[in-house]
Amino acid sequence: MRVLLDTSVVVRLAQPTTPSCKAVLNTLDELGQQGYEFCIVPQVIYEYWVVVTRPLANNGLAFSADDTTLEIAKLASLFTVLRDERTVFEHWQQLVTSYKVIGKNAHDARIVAAMHRHGINDLLTLNPKDFRRYAKINLLGVLPTTGN
């Protein structure tokens, strides 16, 4: 079984001192024990770059380009990176048209398009409301932390 990790999940991994990072790690551990393979797609990496290199004043993490390059290499060593395929565009176009997606929500549609292209049904996200409109995907939430 494969699960796609949303950008929200991957960004939390870059914040090891936060409670949300611990919750993500606990969830990944639990899913790993259930036999899930963790995957990311280029759209997640692009969004990750944008968030972590953005200044703190703009709700970013203020990582340098060099540090972000190293972090992305780590992500690629930990998770299966599914490459963009030619038909991702066609899947995306069908989604934004049929669901009448507008604005920045088109980025999430591209993640769903990649899921469809790669035959992945499960998405681990901290933002399930961003994906509820899409049929045929199973939204997995991050488990809350308990104690410690």
ROVO-91029 format. One record per residue (C-alpha): residue number from 1; residue in three letters; x, y, z. Coordinates in nm, 2 decimals. Layout:
<padrens>
  seq  type       X       Y       Z
  NUM   ALA       X       Y       Z
...
</padrens>
This chain:
<padrens>
  seq  type       X       Y       Z
    1   MET    0.00    0.00    0.00
    2   ARG    0.12    0.34   -0.09
    3   VAL    0.03    0.67    0.07
    4   LEU    0.12    1.01   -0.07
    5   LEU    0.25    1.27    0.18
    6   ASP    0.10    1.61    0.14
    7   THR    0.33    1.92    0.16
    8   SER    0.18    2.00    0.50
    9   VAL    0.31    1.67    0.64
   10   VAL    0.66    1.71    0.49
   11   VAL    0.70    2.07    0.61
   12   ARG    0.63    1.96    0.97
   13   LEU    0.92    1.72    0.94
   14   ALA    1.15    2.03    0.89
   15   GLN    1.03    2.16    1.23
   16   PRO    1.16    1.89    1.47
   17   THR    1.10    2.08    1.79
   18   THR    0.73    2.13    1.73
   19   PRO    0.45    1.92    1.86
   20   SER    0.31    1.88    1.51
   21   CYS    0.64    1.72    1.40
   22   LYS    0.61    1.46    1.68
   23   ALA    0.25    1.39    1.57
   24   VAL    0.36    1.34    1.21
   25   LEU    0.64    1.11    1.32
   26   ASN    0.40    0.91    1.53
   27   THR    0.16    0.88    1.24
   28   LEU    0.44    0.77    1.00
   29   ASP    0.55    0.51    1.25
   30   GLU    0.20    0.38    1.28
   31   LEU    0.14    0.37    0.91
   32   GLY    0.48    0.21    0.85
   33   GLN    0.39   -0.07    1.09
   34   GLN    0.07   -0.12    0.88
   35   GLY    0.29   -0.17    0.57
   36   TYR    0.25    0.16    0.40
   37   GLU    0.51    0.29    0.15
   38   PHE    0.55    0.67    0.18
   39   CYS    0.56    0.86   -0.14
   40   ILE    0.60    1.22   -0.25
   41   VAL    0.57    1.38   -0.59
   42   PRO    0.75    1.68   -0.75
   43   GLN    0.45    1.91   -0.67
   44   VAL    0.51    1.84   -0.30
   45   ILE    0.88    1.92   -0.34
   46   TYR    0.81    2.25   -0.52
   47   GLU    0.56    2.35   -0.25
   48   TYR    0.81    2.25    0.02
   49   TRP    1.08    2.47   -0.13
   50   VAL    0.84    2.77   -0.14
   51   VAL    0.74    2.73    0.23
   52   VAL    1.08    2.65    0.38
   53   THR    1.27    2.92    0.19
   54   ARG    1.01    3.19    0.26
   55   PRO    1.10    3.45    0.53
   56   LEU    0.98    3.39    0.89
   57   ALA    0.78    3.72    0.86
   58   ASN    0.59    3.56    0.56
   59   ASN    0.50    3.24    0.75
   60   GLY    0.80    3.06    0.62
   61   LEU    1.10    2.88    0.78
   62   ALA    1.37    3.10    0.63
   63   PHE    1.59    2.81    0.52
   64   SER    1.87    2.90    0.27
   65   ALA    1.87    2.75   -0.08
   66   ASP    2.17    2.54    0.01
   67   ASP    2.00    2.40    0.33
   68   THR    1.68    2.34    0.14
   69   THR    1.87    2.15   -0.13
   70   LEU    2.01    1.92    0.14
   71   GLU    1.67    1.87    0.31
   72   ILE    1.52    1.77   -0.02
   73   ALA    1.79    1.52   -0.08
   74   LYS    1.71    1.38    0.27
   75   LEU    1.34    1.36    0.18
   76   ALA    1.43    1.18   -0.14
   77   SER    1.63    0.92    0.05
   78   LEU    1.35    0.86    0.30
   79   PHE    1.05    0.85    0.07
   80   THR    0.97    0.72   -0.27
   81   VAL    0.97    1.01   -0.52
   82   LEU    0.72    0.94   -0.80
   83   ARG    0.82    1.13   -1.11
   84   ASP    0.59    1.35   -1.31
   85   GLU    0.44    1.16   -1.60
   86   ARG    0.30    1.32   -1.91
   87   THR   -0.05    1.23   -1.82
   88   VAL   -0.04    1.42   -1.49
   89   PHE   -0.14    1.73   -1.68
   90   GLU   -0.44    1.57   -1.84
   91   HIS   -0.55    1.44   -1.50
   92   TRP   -0.50    1.78   -1.35
   93   GLN   -0.69    1.96   -1.63
   94   GLN   -0.98    1.71   -1.59
   95   LEU   -0.99    1.78   -1.21
   96   VAL   -0.98    2.16   -1.22
   97   THR   -1.25    2.16   -1.49
   98   SER   -1.49    1.91   -1.34
   99   TYR   -1.45    2.04   -0.98
  100   LYS   -1.44    2.40   -1.09
  101   VAL   -1.12    2.46   -0.90
  102   ILE   -1.00    2.82   -0.88
  103   GLY   -0.70    3.00   -0.75
  104   LYS   -0.43    2.84   -0.54
  105   ASN   -0.64    2.53   -0.49
  106   ALA   -0.52    2.42   -0.83
  107   HIS   -0.19    2.32   -0.66
  108   ASP   -0.38    2.06   -0.45
  109   ALA   -0.55    1.94   -0.77
  110   ARG   -0.21    1.87   -0.91
  111   ILE   -0.13    1.65   -0.61
  112   VAL   -0.45    1.46   -0.66
  113   ALA   -0.38    1.43   -1.03
  114   ALA   -0.04    1.27   -0.95
  115   MET   -0.22    1.04   -0.71
  116   HIS   -0.46    0.93   -0.99
  117   ARG   -0.17    0.89   -1.24
  118   HIS    0.03    0.67   -1.00
  119   GLY   -0.27    0.47   -0.87
  120   ILE   -0.25    0.60   -0.51
  121   ASN   -0.57    0.63   -0.31
  122   ASP   -0.44    0.74    0.03
  123   LEU   -0.32    1.09    0.12
  124   LEU   -0.17    1.19    0.45
  125   THR   -0.24    1.56    0.51
  126   LEU   -0.28    1.81    0.79
  127   ASN   -0.53    1.99    0.57
  128   PRO   -0.81    1.75    0.49
  129   LYS   -1.05    2.03    0.41
  130   ASP   -0.83    2.12    0.11
  131   PHE   -0.89    1.78   -0.05
  132   ARG   -1.25    1.68    0.06
  133   ARG   -1.39    1.78   -0.28
  134   TYR   -1.21    1.50   -0.46
  135   ALA   -1.38    1.17   -0.50
  136   LYS   -1.17    0.85   -0.51
  137   ILE   -0.91    0.95   -0.26
  138   ASN   -0.89    0.84    0.11
  139   LEU   -0.78    1.12    0.34
  140   LEU   -0.57    1.00    0.63
  141   GLY   -0.52    1.24    0.92
  142   VAL   -0.22    1.28    1.15
  143   LEU   -0.26    1.11    1.49
  144   PRO   -0.27    1.34    1.79
  145   THR    0.03    1.32    2.02
  146   THR   -0.02    1.17    2.36
  147   GLY    0.21    1.24    2.65
  148   ASN    0.58    1.30    2.63
</padrens>
